[in-house]
C-alpha cells in the first residue's frame, strides 16, 4: 500500500532537516505549494524565481535546498 502525498523536503549541510507531507488532493497541493514558497523565501528566494522553482520542484541557495516532490503511484 502506498499513500499518495506531496512532500516538501529541506536539506542543508549534508543532512535532511525537515520533511513535511501533505495530501495529494487539491487542498494538500495548495498547502504544500504555500509551505515550499515560505521556506524558500525564508532562505533567500526572490519572487521572480517562484514559477521556475515550483515547476522544477527545487530551490537552491548555497548549501540549502528545498524540494517539492509528489509520491509516485
Backbone as a printed PyTorch tensor [residue, N CA C, xyz], in Angstrom:
tensor([[[  0.8330,  -1.1760,   0.0000],
         [  0.0000,   0.0000,   0.0000],
         [  0.8790,   1.2400,   0.0000]],

        [[  0.5160,   2.1940,  -0.8240],
         [  1.2710,   3.4310,  -0.8940],
         [  0.3270,   4.6010,  -0.6490]],

        [[  0.7740,   5.5510,   0.1370],
         [ -0.0120,   6.7440,   0.4120],
         [  0.4490,   7.8350,  -0.5390]],

        [[ -0.4810,   8.3610,  -1.3170],
         [ -0.1390,   9.4430,  -2.2340],
         [ -0.0100,  10.7300,  -1.4420]],

        [[  1.0970,  11.4430,  -1.6640],
         [  1.3460,  12.6670,  -0.9150],
         [  2.2140,  13.6150,  -1.7190]],

        [[  2.2330,  14.8470,  -1.2560],
         [  3.1490,  15.8630,  -1.7580],
         [  4.0790,  16.1660,  -0.5940]],

        [[  5.3850,  16.1020,  -0.8340],
         [  6.3550,  16.2770,   0.2310],
         [  7.2360,  17.4870,  -0.0210]],

        [[  7.4940,  18.2360,   1.0350],
         [  8.4310,  19.3540,   0.9800],
         [  9.6010,  18.9480,   1.8630]],

        [[ 10.7690,  18.8240,   1.2360],
         [ 11.9550,  18.3140,   1.9300],
         [ 13.0330,  19.3930,   1.9380]],

        [[ 13.4900,  19.7510,   3.1390],
         [ 14.5720,  20.7220,   3.2710],
         [ 15.8710,  19.9720,   3.5750]],

        [[ 16.9280,  20.3850,   2.9160],
         [ 18.2210,  19.7210,   3.0080],
         [ 19.2800,  20.8080,   3.1260]],

        [[ 20.1540,  20.6840,   4.0950],
         [ 21.2430,  21.6480,   4.2320],
         [ 22.4060,  21.0220,   4.9930]],

        [[ 23.5720,  21.4760,   4.6630],
         [ 24.7530,  20.9970,   5.3650],
         [ 24.9370,  19.4950,   5.3090]],

        [[ 24.4930,  18.8580,   4.2420],
         [ 24.6610,  17.4190,   4.0890],
         [ 23.6350,  16.5640,   4.8050]],

        [[ 22.5420,  17.1900,   5.2800],
         [ 21.5410,  16.4180,   6.0240],
         [ 20.1270,  16.9170,   5.7340]],

        [[ 19.1770,  16.0050,   5.8180],
         [ 17.7680,  16.3720,   5.7420],
         [ 17.4080,  17.0210,   7.0770]],

        [[ 16.8470,  18.2290,   7.0090],
         [ 16.4920,  18.9260,   8.2430],
         [ 14.9890,  18.9970,   8.4770]],

        [[ 14.2100,  18.7340,   7.4170],
         [ 12.7570,  18.8100,   7.5630],
         [ 12.0820,  18.0590,   6.4330]],

        [[ 11.0410,  17.3100,   6.7760],
         [ 10.1850,  16.6740,   5.7820],
         [  8.7460,  16.9360,   6.2180]],

        [[  7.9850,  17.5720,   5.3450],
         [  6.5640,  17.8200,   5.6120],
         [  5.7670,  17.1710,   4.4960]],

        [[  4.7530,  16.4130,   4.8530],
         [  3.9150,  15.7230,   3.8690],
         [  2.5110,  16.3030,   3.8840]],

        [[  1.9550,  16.4130,   2.6970],
         [  0.6150,  16.9460,   2.5060],
         [ -0.1600,  15.9700,   1.6350]],

        [[ -1.4760,  15.9760,   1.7620],
         [ -2.2960,  15.0760,   0.9460],
         [ -2.2090,  15.4730,  -0.5250]],

        [[ -2.4460,  14.5050,  -1.3840],
         [ -2.3220,  14.7020,  -2.8260],
         [ -3.5890,  15.3220,  -3.4260]],

        [[ -4.5410,  15.7360,  -2.5950],
         [ -5.7520,  16.3690,  -3.1110],
         [ -5.4990,  17.8610,  -3.3580]],

        [[ -6.5170,  18.5470,  -3.8540],
         [ -6.3840,  19.9630,  -4.2240],
         [ -5.9010,  20.8160,  -3.0540]],

        [[ -6.4920,  20.6320,  -1.8800],
         [ -6.1200,  21.4180,  -0.7030],
         [ -4.6880,  21.1050,  -0.2510]],

        [[ -4.3210,  19.8450,  -0.2550],
         [ -2.9730,  19.4590,   0.1350],
         [ -1.9150,  20.0280,  -0.7960]],

        [[ -2.1960,  20.0020,  -2.0940],
         [ -1.2590,  20.5770,  -3.0720],
         [ -1.0980,  22.0770,  -2.8450]],

        [[ -2.1990,  22.7450,  -2.5350],
         [ -2.1600,  24.1850,  -2.2600],
         [ -1.3190,  24.4690,  -1.0100]],

        [[ -1.5140,  23.6750,   0.0320],
         [ -0.7490,  23.8420,   1.2760],
         [  0.7400,  23.5590,   1.0510]],

        [[  1.0440,  22.5140,   0.2930],
         [  2.4410,  22.1700,   0.0140],
         [  3.1270,  23.2820,  -0.7690]],

        [[  2.4420,  23.8070,  -1.7600],
         [  2.9940,  24.9030,  -2.5540],
         [  3.2720,  26.1200,  -1.6710]],

        [[  2.3250,  26.4700,  -0.8070],
         [  2.4930,  27.6210,   0.0840],
         [  3.6610,  27.4030,   1.0460]],

        [[  3.7910,  26.1900,   1.5840],
         [  4.8930,  25.9010,   2.5020],
         [  6.2400,  25.9530,   1.7800]],

        [[  6.2980,  25.3700,   0.5750],
         [  7.5170,  25.4240,  -0.2470],
         [  7.9240,  26.8770,  -0.4740]],

        [[  6.9730,  27.7150,  -0.8850],
         [  7.2620,  29.1310,  -1.1280],
         [  7.7810,  29.8120,   0.1400]],

        [[  7.1410,  29.5370,   1.2710],
         [  7.5390,  30.1760,   2.5230],
         [  8.9740,  29.8330,   2.9070]],

        [[  9.2960,  28.5400,   2.9290],
         [ 10.6460,  28.1700,   3.3670],
         [ 11.6940,  28.6130,   2.3420]],

        [[ 11.3420,  28.5950,   1.0570],
         [ 12.2880,  29.0660,   0.0430],
         [ 12.5380,  30.5650,   0.2000]],

        [[ 11.4760,  31.3340,   0.4120],
         [ 11.6370,  32.7820,   0.6130],
         [ 12.3960,  33.0730,   1.9000]],

        [[ 12.1350,  32.2940,   2.9470],
         [ 12.8650,  32.4570,   4.2090],
         [ 14.3570,  32.2280,   4.0210]],

        [[ 14.7150,  31.5080,   2.9610],
         [ 16.1160,  31.1790,   2.6960],
         [ 16.6630,  31.8770,   1.4570]],

        [[ 16.0240,  32.9890,   1.0720],
         [ 16.6040,  33.8570,   0.0530],
         [ 15.9930,  33.8450,  -1.3330]],

        [[ 14.9600,  33.0490,  -1.5740],
         [ 14.3880,  33.0200,  -2.9160],
         [ 13.7260,  34.3520,  -3.2480]],

        [[ 13.9490,  34.8160,  -4.4530],
         [ 13.3550,  36.0430,  -4.9680],
         [ 11.9920,  35.7260,  -5.5800]],

        [[ 11.0470,  36.6600,  -5.4700],
         [  9.7080,  36.4510,  -6.0430],
         [  9.7450,  36.1490,  -7.5390]],

        [[ 10.7460,  36.6490,  -8.2430],
         [ 10.8210,  36.4140,  -9.6910],
         [ 11.1760,  34.9690, -10.0210]],

        [[ 11.6960,  34.2320,  -9.0470],
         [ 12.1070,  32.8460,  -9.2720],
         [ 11.0310,  31.8190,  -8.9370]],

        [[  9.9210,  32.2500,  -8.3460],
         [  8.9530,  31.3040,  -7.8020],
         [  8.3860,  30.3560,  -8.8470]],

        [[  7.9970,  30.8600, -10.0040],
         [  7.3930,  29.9850, -11.0160],
         [  8.3630,  28.9110, -11.4780]],

        [[  9.6050,  29.2910, -11.7330],
         [ 10.6170,  28.3240, -12.1660],
         [ 10.8820,  27.3000, -11.0810]],

        [[ 11.0120,  27.7480,  -9.8460],
         [ 11.2800,  26.8350,  -8.7310],
         [ 10.1260,  25.8540,  -8.5270]],

        [[  8.8990,  26.3430,  -8.6200],
         [  7.7490,  25.4510,  -8.4720],
         [  7.6950,  24.4370,  -9.6150]],

        [[  7.9870,  24.8810, -10.8260],
         [  7.9760,  23.9710, -11.9790],
         [  9.0400,  22.8840, -11.8360]],

        [[ 10.2100,  23.2780, -11.3610],
         [ 11.3090,  22.3240, -11.1880],
         [ 11.2020,  21.5470,  -9.8830]],

        [[ 10.4230,  22.0610,  -8.9340],
         [ 10.3070,  21.4210,  -7.6270],
         [ 11.5770,  21.5310,  -6.8120]],

        [[ 12.3270,  22.6310,  -7.0320],
         [ 13.6170,  22.7890,  -6.3590],
         [ 13.9780,  24.2510,  -6.2230]],

        [[ 14.4800,  24.6090,  -5.0390],
         [ 15.1280,  25.9000,  -4.8220],
         [ 16.4510,  25.6140,  -4.1390]],

        [[ 17.5180,  26.2600,  -4.6110],
         [ 18.8550,  26.0820,  -4.0330],
         [ 19.4780,  27.4350,  -3.7500]],

        [[ 20.1320,  27.5410,  -2.6070],
         [ 20.9050,  28.7280,  -2.2550],
         [ 22.0510,  28.2620,  -1.3660]],

        [[ 23.2590,  28.3490,  -1.8700],
         [ 24.4110,  27.8540,  -1.1190],
         [ 24.2590,  26.3690,  -0.8580]],

        [[ 24.3830,  25.9560,   0.4090],
         [ 24.2270,  24.5330,   0.7340],
         [ 22.7950,  24.1830,   1.1530]],

        [[ 21.8570,  25.1190,   0.9680],
         [ 20.4500,  24.8900,   1.2970],
         [ 19.6890,  24.4800,   0.0420]],

        [[ 18.8510,  23.4610,   0.1660],
         [ 17.9660,  23.0340,  -0.9150],
         [ 16.6080,  22.7040,  -0.3190]],

        [[ 15.5600,  23.0350,  -1.0680],
         [ 14.2150,  22.6020,  -0.6980],
         [ 13.5900,  21.9910,  -1.9490]],

        [[ 12.9950,  20.8210,  -1.7530],
         [ 12.3950,  20.0560,  -2.8500],
         [ 10.8840,  19.9570,  -2.6530]],

        [[ 10.1440,  19.9870,  -3.7500],
         [  8.7050,  19.7360,  -3.7590],
         [  8.5210,  18.4680,  -4.5810]],

        [[  8.1510,  17.3780,  -3.8880],
         [  8.1460,  16.0610,  -4.5170],
         [  6.7820,  15.4000,  -4.3570]],

        [[  6.2360,  14.9160,  -5.4540],
         [  4.9780,  14.1510,  -5.4170],
         [  5.3410,  12.6660,  -5.3360]],

        [[  4.6100,  11.9310,  -4.5090],
         [  4.8490,  10.4950,  -4.4340],
         [  4.4700,   9.8640,  -5.7690]],

        [[  5.0970,   8.7570,  -6.0820],
         [  4.8060,   8.0430,  -7.3270],
         [  3.7110,   7.0240,  -7.0750]],

        [[  2.9340,   6.8030,  -8.0960],
         [  1.8600,   5.8080,  -7.9790],
         [  2.3950,   4.4160,  -8.1990]]])
